[in-house]
């Protein structure tokens, strides 16, 4: 029987399981959805994936570099306690190794990729959910590869921040120093011409409103705005920032002195952009009291 998208969707809705797990189970049961549900319940997969609705904003980042290729992978859990669990840490490393070895196109492709241990990443994730009892997600990964005359650098701060850099010229040590700087200073992009136009327009609007409050002549206000824009660009671009290990030198001057150019950087921080659920303990107690 053909495994259609609508059949996979129905199984997902009835079990709460992941797409890859549903498709695999339907294939095994030749499209018999009731049998698929029964088998998933036996294996615990349906129960495990019901945790998928929980917010996983904690976790860890793993950085690996092999010669001219580097990868950064973020794997999330619900609590920081679980992020330190030995099985969780081992899984995260296994996922990073799988990315490094196979260069999957995206998260969906990664989920169906076999790990060195045998199971696919998705199968290993489901097993970990059963073991830990929390929602576990492989959120994102990035691959950075150096071309001819380029080097890849990496810096990881604990298990929470990871940076990969790619330099044309220079050395691995310099690339690592730049990665360390990116970890600490959080630039938005490499150079001013890469700053998103909407972001720059928003800043210009704010500075123009501030300048208008000064009551100065229009030409003076324009110079005030442009001066603040230049300062802003230095603050948010890698090349314009003062180097963390030597604040008297900008990163741009540091790179030029070594005959190097930064072609790319990737900065991951655990949980960034995820809306975390704030626990309202007082509210929970009051709600329980109202039911009593």
Beta strands, then each sheet from edge to edge (+ up, - down):
strand 1: 58-66
strand 2: 69-77
strand 3: 137-145
strand 4: 150-157
strand 5: 161-168
strand 6: 242-243
strand 7: 246-250
strand 8: 261-269
sheet 1: 1+ 2- 3+
sheet 2: 4+ 5- 8+
sheet 3: 6+ 7-
end
